[in-house]
Amino acid sequence: MQISAMEKAGILVEALPYIKDFYGKRVVIKYGGAAMLDCELKMKVMQDIVLMKYVGMHPVIVHGGGPEINDMLARLKIKSQFINGMRVTDRETMEVVEMVLGGKVNKEIVAGLNASGGKAIGICGKDGGLIKAAPIDSTGTMGFVGQVKQVNPEIIETIITNGYIPVIAPIGVDEQNQTYNINADLVAASLAVALKADKLVLLTDVPGLLMDPHDSSSLISILKVSQVEDYIKQGIITGGMLPKIQCCVESVTGGVGRTHIIDGRVAHAILLEIFTREGIGTMVVNS
């Protein structure tokens, strides 16, 4: 689609107050879903993040990598088991998860950001004692699936201060140095609170929270924390959206300014949400 020079100028003018407001602010972005798999979308996400850095924002990236993990496990003939949408992670699977997330996926994102004109550094939750983890269940049923026990953001502060974009694989360790696979949404939410971020952005494969899941035009643009409990009871917040909303609630009640659930299948979704009046997803705010 071609746009005129005047339309381009209008876009820049509309973005100006947002650029001013968010200058120097920290934005934690959970990068996952279709935006990681489609090459064209991937390039546009990289461009969005680098542009944010160029206009004075401090993006911090936490990434998933489920499809890549599935692919590697299949190639190694290791069977996967899921309980309530979470991967049961035995010792052998944990080794593959760490290899794929901390090695392949993380470094591909770093390379993409660097190729787009940014300066990125890839780490995982083990580095610098960033993420202290604990088992997500006491029974051991889930294996080495973890939850965030504590975040030490010192290494992220150092990376940001030196002008780099941190890219974080969601892996943590416990007091016995055991490695855990942690849901990337949970890591992003905990990190946003620890960094006192202005925003948390979750890239998903849906438009946001819908009043009717079968009607994409029923998008709920603004969701107040005070509405969440009623929406859960009404069945509006359900399934895979429930843990994402819970992450958003934990973030805003923990001091993060605003959280956003946006459709990563839309080109330049991050810029559209942050730098336009309408936005494109669901914004969760405290009340």
FENRA-V404874 format. One record per run of one state. SS is the DSSP state (a for helix, b for strand, c for the rest). FROM is the first residue (numbers start at 1). TO is the last residue. If there is no record, write none. Layout:
<<SS/FROM/TO> <SS/FROM/TO>>
//
This chain:
<<c/1/4> <a/5/22> <c/23/25> <b/26/31> <c/32/33> <a/34/37> <c/38/38> <a/39/54> <c/55/57> <b/58/63> <c/64/65> <a/66/75> <c/76/81> <b/82/83> <c/84/85> <b/86/87> <c/88/88> <b/89/89> <c/90/90> <a/91/115> <c/116/119> <b/120/124> <c/125/126> <a/127/129> <c/130/130> <b/131/135> <c/136/142> <b/143/143> <c/144/144> <b/145/151> <c/152/153> <a/154/161> <c/162/164> <b/165/169> <c/170/170> <b/171/173> <c/174/178> <b/179/182> <c/183/183> <a/184/194> <c/195/198> <b/199/204> <c/205/209> <b/210/210> <c/211/215> <a/216/218> <b/219/219> <c/220/221> <b/222/224> <a/225/233> <c/234/239> <a/240/253> <c/254/257> <b/258/263> <c/264/268> <a/269/275> <c/276/281> <b/282/285> <c/286/287>>
//
